[in-house]
Amino acid sequence: MDFDVLFIGSGQAAWNGAIPMSQAGLKVGVIEQDRFGGVCSNYGCNAKIILDRPVELQRQVQQLVGRGFNEVPALNWADMMAHKHEIIDSQSYNNENKLVKNNVTTIHGTATIVDQRTVTVGADTYTTDKLVIATGQHSHRLDIPGSEFLHDSSDFLDLATMPKHISFLGGGFVALEFATIANALGAQVDIIVRGTQVLKGFYQPYVKQLVADLSARGVRFFYNQTIAGVTQDADGLVIMSEKDLNMRTDYVVDATGRVATVAGFGLETIGVTTNQHGIVVDEYMQTNVPGVYATGDVVGKRQPKITPVAAYESQYLAKLLTGQTSAPIDYPVIPTTVFTSPRLAQVGVSPAEMTPENGYYQQKFTHVTDWYHQVGNQTSGELTLVFNAEHRLIGVVDLSDDAPDTINALAPYIELGLTAEQVERLIYIFPSVAHRAVTRL
């Protein structure tokens, strides 16, 4: 065998496992047809947060005009994009070099599965004892007339200039986060969705507050719209729906979701089972084909398809295949956030899941009257804590500038099931987001 373990894909779902496998003495290879590190490092999360940082800071200054600042600084998209390239353009090299330094063989090209132990890349053939599919997801593209005029998230994150009028099709993470950025840059922004809600996986009372904030800033929301097509004329683009929408715009982002990358490299050749969400795996991340595994966003699973989950699965698989564990994967509580301004983040049981029968109860806190959040003059936002009948924290939702930090501070309390007495043993830096969050328990 050429390899003990061979990965197809090089993102978080691959390298987090490939490196510890190699360090444990296994011979490991990683095949990548594009940039090493996958979508998150090169085309997604990292680029997004770089471009969002000035927007976040501008929002904070806006809240403090008259309380230390006389004016709000203007954003410069060209400078923001140049800064993004300063950081992102070297990511692929750095990610591949990290693998090479840890004695992982890197292979450039498109993989084709011949059988469960054999993969070709161009004219080269590689054999492996274990095969791991870590191909992630790709952007969904609407099959409508004019689909050639649609752009995806990678296109937006590489825009040379910000369009004057930009429209997002869909109401998920991508649409809301990018709308926040474009709106701050002065673009007219539309969010067009098929249903009646955006951010369906988040606590809707707080989503409504977020939508109200964006709306007050000029973002327009159009609900119950099924897009019929997009046309182009001398004045730009026109979006048409099956109802009454006939909207002129300059740029359209198809943010209708992401799809597991399961086609084009031979999964069907070996009969790997897939469903509408991705590759089906068991509790050991193994597919129906012995010796073939899958990790990360390509997996059809209940857990959120986010970077930390992909890394967690890859690290688990490393432990499994190096004999450090024989137990099935056991997911911890998983925090999620949407990087709008303000941020919306949550973990554990949602307040929406409370019923009289399960004994859960909640406590709500407004940030508008909280001294710590008024340090930054936050003009909106709330925190909701969910407790079980034993008075242990089981869920948190926060809408605030500091929401990710609040959730990160409280997630361990949920995962470890800490009692009130144990909570009292923990002392945090004062003042800090973590300290303020914990004093609410």
SULQUITA-V261111 format. One line per field, one symbol per residue. ss: DSSP state (H for helix, E for strand, L for the rest). Layout:
ss: ???
This chain:
ss: LLEEEEEELLLHHHHHHHHHHHHLLLLEEEEELLLLLHHHHHLLHHHHHHHHHHHHHHHHHHHLELLLELLLLLLLHHHHHHHHHHHHLLHHHHHHHHHHHLLLEEEELLEEEEELLEEEELLEEEEEEEEEELLLEEELLLLLELHHHEELHHHHLLLLLLLLEEEEELLLHHHHHHHHHHHHLLLEEEEELLLLLLLLLLLHHHHHHHHHHHHHLLLEEELLLLEEEEEEELLEEEEEELLLLEEEELEEEELLLEEELLLLLLHHHHLLLEELLEELLLLLLELLLLLEEELHHHELLLLLLLHHHHHHHHHHHHHHHLLLLLLLLLLLLLLEEELLLLEEEEEELLHHHLLLLLLLEEEEEELLLLLLHHHHLLLLLEEEEEELLLLLEEEEEEEELLHHHHHHHHHHHHHHLLLHHHHLLLLLLLLLHHHHHHLLL
